[in-house]
Amino acid sequence: MTPLFIVLGVVALLALSFVVAYNALVRLRNKVSEAWSGIEVQLGRRHALIPNLAATVQGYAAHERALFDVVARARALAQAADGPLQAGQAETVLGAAVGRLIAVSESYPQLRASANFLALQEELTNTEDEIAGARRIYNGNVQIYNTRLESFPANLWAPAFGFAAADLFEAEPGSRVAPQASLGAPLNPA
């Protein structure tokens, strides 16, 4: 009878450890989803600000029509992005386009002095800071979740239960450099 209790005890211990590990992965996956929703809120806020910023600049620099089209297309691409990987790539393109838009404003002193433009630029800056904070939270949660997935013994059974690695939300190389604007010198928005 004693060997039977030992076997039942080992089976119960294995089952309990599996349940605990499974629940931990579910909890981490939910934290990743929650953190992604935080990024989506901030990206939506950014996408809502950009048309107002473009319209304000357009009032002063109507001849920059090609740039406004680039910004509009980049915004549409960013809004249509699905998931962290596509969103990171699309947001990089959008960030470059907005950087070019702001760089154009350097050529228009009246625009730079406009209270509306300054308020929009400040709001966009605040939103970018919020996106950066949300990105840090999301990527931290992804790192913990992915590490748990890759660790033994979860790496043996997690894929069978639908757990898959999550993508980081990263900016493309070179997009971390802010556009440089110099008064009186020609701008290089590229």
N, C-alpha and C positions, 0 to 999 in steps of 0.2 A: 504494500500500500504506500510506503514511503517514496519509492521511485515514481509512482504515479503523481504524487503531490509535487515532487520536484519538477517533473515534466510540465504539469499544469501551471506551476509557479513561473517557470521559464516562458511558457507560451503567453501567460497573462502579462508578464513583464515586457515581452516583445510587442504584444498588442498595445499595451499602454504607451510604450515609447513611440510606436508608430503613430498613434492618435495624437500625442503631444507634438511630434514633428510635423505631422500633416496640418494641424491647427496653427502651428507657428508659421508655416508657409502660406496658409490662407491669410493670416493676419498681415504678413509682410506684403503679399500681393495686393491686399486692400489698401495698405499704406501707400504703395506705389501708385495705385489708381487715384487715391485721394490727392496725392502730391501732383499728379498730372493734371487733375482738374483745377488745381490752384494756378498752374502755368497757363492753362487754357483761358481762365478768367482774365489774367493779365494780358495775354495776347489779344483777346477780344477787345480789351480796353485800348490797347495800342492800335489795333486795326480801326477802331472808332475814331481815334484822334487824328489819324493820318489824313483823311479827306479834308478835315477842317484846316489842318496845317497847309496842305497843298492849295486849298482854295484861297487862303490868306496870302500865300506867296504868289499865286497866280494873279491876284489883284494888282501886284506890283511888277510882276515879271511875266506878262502874258505871252511874250515871244518865246518862252521856254516850254512850249507845248510838248515837245518830244519827251522832256523830262517828266512832265505830269503824266504822260501816257505810260512811261516806264514805272512810275510810282504806282499807278492804278493797276497795272498788270502784276506787279510784284505783290501788291496787297491782295489781289484776287487769288494768286498762287498760294500765298500764305494762309488765306482763309480756307482754301480747299485742301490743305495738307492734312494727311491722315497719320497720326502717330508721331512719336518723338523724332524719329529719324527724318521723315519728310518735313516735319515742322522745323527742325533745326536747319535744314538746307534752305527751305523757303524763307525763313526768317533772316537768314544771312543775306539773301538777295534783297529782301525788303529793307533791311538795315542799311545796306549799301545805297539803295535808292533814296531813302530818307536822308542819309548823310549827304548825298549829292544835292538834295533839295535844300537842306540847311546851309550847305556851302554856297549855293546860289544867293541866299539871302545876304551874304556878306557884301555883295555888290550893290545892295540897295539900303542905304542908311535910313531912309524913311521906314522901310519895312522892319529893320532891326530895332527901331525906336517905337514901333507899333505895340500898344499894350496888348492887343489881341494875339499878335505873333509871340510876344514874350511869354504870355500866359500859356499858350499852346506848347511852346518849346519847354517851359518849366514842367508842365504836366507830362509831356513826353519823356523828359528826363526822369521824373519820378516813377513813371511807368516802367522805364528801362531798369531802374533800380529794383522795383518790385519783381520784375521778370528774373533778374539776376538772383534775387533771394529765393524765389520759388524754384529756380533751376538748381540751386545748391541743395535745397530740401529734397527735391525729386531725385537728383542724382545720388544723394546720400542714401535714400531709401532703396533705390535701384541697386546700389552697390551692396547693401546688406542682404537684400533679397537674392541677388545673383550669387553672392558668396554662399549663402545657405543652400541654394540649388546645386552648386558645384561641389559641396562638401559631402563626404561619406557619412551616412548611407543614403541621404536624400538623392544623390545623383543616380542611384540605382533604380529608385521607384518613382520619383517625382514626375518624369516625363510621361509615365504610364497614366498618371492621374491628371494630366493636362497642365502641368506647371511648365512654363517656358521662360527662358531668360528675357528680361526686359531691356529695351534699348535706352541708352543714356540720351539726354537732350543736350546736344553740344552745338556750339557755333562752329562754322567751317573755319579751317585755318586761314588766318589773315583777317578775319572779320572782327577780331578782338582789338584791332587797331582803330582808334577813332579817327574820322576824317580831319585833316589839318586844314584850317582856314587861316589865311594870312591877309591882312588888310593891305590893299594896294598891290598885291602880287597876283598873278594869274592862278586860278584854282586848278588843281588836278584831282577831280573827283574819283578817278579810278583807283 
